[in-house]
Amino acid sequence: MAYQVFARKYRPQTFAEVVGQDHITKTLENAIKLGRLAQAYLFVGPRGTGKTSTARILAKALNCSDGPKVDFNADEEICQEIAEGRCLDVLEIDGASNNGVEQVRDLRDNVRYTPVKGRYKIYIIDEVHMLSVAAFNALLKTLEEPPAHVKFVFATTEVHKLPATILSRCQRFDLRRIPDALIAAHLGKICQLEGVDAEPLALTAIARYAEGGLRDAESALDQVISFYGTRVTEAEVLGMFGLTGVTPVAALARAIAHADTAAVLTQSRELVNAGKDLGKLSQDLLRFFRNLVIYQIAPQTLASELSPEEEAALKDTAPLISRVGALTILEDLSQLEARLRYALAKDVLFEVALIQLSQLKERVSLEGILQRLASGGGNAEMTISAPSAFAPGSAPAPRSAPTAPAPAATPTPAPASPRAAEVVLEPNSVRYATPAPTPTPAPVPKVTPAPVAAAPAPTPAPGVTVIKSIENPAEIWAKVVEGFAKERPMEKATIEATRFLSCRGNTIEVSLPPALKNKLLYLTNPKNQPLLDSLLLQAAGQPVKLVFLSIESKEPEFGQAPSGPEPVRMSQEEFENDPLIREAMQLFQAKVAA
């Protein structure tokens, strides 16, 4: 007898042998027992999940002797003919090569003939989505009201390509990807029947490689046995398909969770030097962190998907990272997988991505900054920082109320005019404030104070810098603008668009046009802030605090052309008496219509 590959040799022949599709087989069994058979069935699912095999088993159950019944004998003659594809009453049609309207018309003409041997004439159309629109339209009437002896079974991997008129005439069954644990157990049974000694981890690696397709797993096992013989180890499987074991992936994930960049680089380079495929390695990391997030939320849902080794690795890694941190890593890894497909230097991109993942605790999310800016009112300072995403159970700390400063001995400056937004540049801090309009003070009756003995002026303590009021602040800012434009010629237009507003104590207020709001972060970044501080210190001779204000004004914005003059309006009498208009009317023999 000719050799048969595992995918054909161990193809399921009964409903009980179908792996991982209990929701499908149970429904079909009950329909057969109750006699509730539809005229058309549609099996949808990824490759290698059992669509065509289930269709053949359904055909056996309908055409077996004393049928339809569920517990049929798979060894009887008609069942063997159906399994081998030579039964005249069960016609398997490839939709990819028979997708024209002519083939469908032939099918429609042949459905009226009664079956030769069985009870039903069954048409199994594989890859039915490949049929043309005209072919689908030609099939509609026959599909809706076929003869009593005809059943249709469709199989497809791309159900979105089927017309709604076809879907509404079929009972749809969605086949799922088969869990790795079930695939590994099925491969173990095959190894026992074939006399092959295979390590459990090797079968688990093959199941991961198959990605839920049982046919792919059986073909991979057949290939491994052909290469290595009757002894199959995990290292051989990993080396043959470029896969990474559970232990190295878990160690790399723990290094990322520990924020140990050196260990991350060392382990990743060892895996790359061992010939591991970067795309598959990123998929393994993505799958590990996906399982980690689900394990932290609902571990019971992974009971049928994980091997004992994977479950132990997740149990050890879960306390090291918070759910938020794992979700962030999961999102970054999903983007990395897509970018690796088109990257020229895949190894560089992969290493850079792992370095960024290992430094996640230093990253500041824009949403967090905006949320804290929105919640921070008044002149309360806000240090841009974020809680570590790696700390388990970490949550944003409640914002403490600002502590009232001690009363100063210096006189209170005059209240400033209302402004839209305020950004205060201070060392290592950025402060946003929205001051409310200053209310008009109520009149205070004039009181003549009693004479008080003049107190001696306080003597500053040694080592304390006395801050003096700034003289000629407008000239100082002009010098700062000139110096900044020389140091940053590319931003000369931006700095020259600023305008000096006022000076309060040692604070200079400068306006920024609304059109240049996006330049605010550039002017206040760590690269430019020291330059501004140095120029202010050089021009004023003392430390100066700088405040940028964004004020909406009625003047034309920066880079916007001024609007033209308003049109001149005149009465009809003035219009008709205008000399130029009268001359034009005589020349063209025109009249005033209205």
C-alpha positions, 0 to 999 in steps of 0.5 A: 500500500502506498504511503499516506501522509499523517494529514490524510491517514489520521483524518477524522472519520466520525463526529467523535474524532473531530478535534476541538469543534465540539460546538459544531459536532454536537449541533449536527448530531442533535439535528440528525437525531431530531430530523431537523436537517437544513437544505444547506450548511456553511462551514467557516473557519481558518485552514486546517480546522476540519471544514471539509472533514466535517462535511464528509462526516455529515455526508456519511451520517446522511447516506449510511445504511439505516441512516440518517444516524450519528453512530454509523459504521465508518467501515461500511462500503458507502462510508469508505467511498465517501472518505476516498472521494469516489462516491457518486452521490457525494460530489466535491467541487473545488470552487476555485476552479469551477467558479463560472456560471456555466458550471453552476448551470450544469450543477443546477440541471443535475440536481433533479436526478435522484441519488444512485446509492445513498439517500441524499445527493450531497454537493460539497463546494470547497472555497465557495467564496471563489465563485463569481457573482453570476455563479452565485446568482444562478445558484440562488433559486436552487439553493433556496428550494432544492429537491428533497434529495439534495443537500448543499455543504459549503466551506470557506475561509473568507466568509466576508466575500459571500453575498448576503443572499447566500448566507441567508439561505444557509445554516452557518457554523464557525469552526475555531482555531484548535487550542495548542493543548488539544493539538499536542494531545492529538499528536501524542496519540499519533506518535504512539500509533507510529511508534515514535518517542516524542518529548511533550515539549516538542509536541507543544512546540509543533502545536504553537507552530501550527497556530491552531491548524491541526492539518499543519501540525500533522504535516509538521510532525510528519516532516520532523519524523522524516528528518530525525527518525523515531526520536523527536526532541524539543531542540530538534523541533525548535531548530528545524522551524526556527522557533523559541522554547518556552523557557527562553521566551519567559526569561526574556519577558522577565528581563523586560519586566525587571527593566534589565536592559543589559539582560534583555540585549544579552538574551536577545542576541543569543537567540538571534545568533542561534538562528531564531527568526525575529518575526516568530520571536516577536510573535512568541513574545506577543503571545506570552504577554497576551497570555500574561494579561489574561492570566492576571485578569481571569486565569481560568480561561487559559486552562485548556490553552497552556501547557504546564511549562507555560503556566509555570512561567506565567505564574512566575512573571505575573507578580513582576509587572502590573496589568497596565505595564503588560498591556503597554508592552502588548501594544508595542509588540503588536506594532513591532510585528507589523514593522518587522515585515517591511524593515530592512535592518530587522535585527536593529529594529528588534533590538531598539524595540526591546530596549524601549520596552525595558525602559518603559518605566521612564516613559511618560504617557501623553494622556497622563500629562493632559489629565494632570494638566486638566486637574491642576488649577491655579499656580500649583506646580506640576512635575511631569512624572508618571508612576511606574507601569511595572509596579504591580497594582500601581495607580496614580497617586491622588493630587495633594492640595497645594500648601499655602506659602508663608507670607512674604515681607516684600510688598504685593505687586499690582494684579496682572491683567487676565490671560488665557494660559500661563506657562512658567519656566522653572528649573526642572518643572513646568507649570500651567495656570489659568488665573481668573479675572481680578475682581474690582476691589471694594472701596476701603475707607481712608484711615489715618494710621497711628505713628509707628516707630520706624523699624530698622531695615532687616539685614540679609543673612550671609550667603543669601542672594537678594533678588532686586527688581529688574530695570529696563526689562524690555531692553533685556528681552530684546537682547535675549531675542537677539542672542537666541536668534544668533544661537538658533538661527532656524527659530529666529522667526519664532523668537522674534514673534514674541512680545514683551508684556510686563515685569513683576519683581524678577519675573518677565512676562512675554506673549506668544502668538496663538499661531505659534502655540506648537512652538512652546514645547520647543522653547521650553525643552531641556535644550533651549531652557538653559540657553534662555536662562543664560541669556537672561542672566547675562542681560539682567545680571541676576536670575530671571524667571520667564513666563510665556503667555498665549493671548488671543488678540484682535490683531492679525495672527503671525503669518496671516495677511491683514484683511482689506478695507471695507467696501464703499457704499453709495446711493443710486443717485450718487451712482448715476451722477458719477462722471465715470459711470455716466460715460461708461453707460453712454459708451455701452448704451447701458441702463440701471436695472435696479 
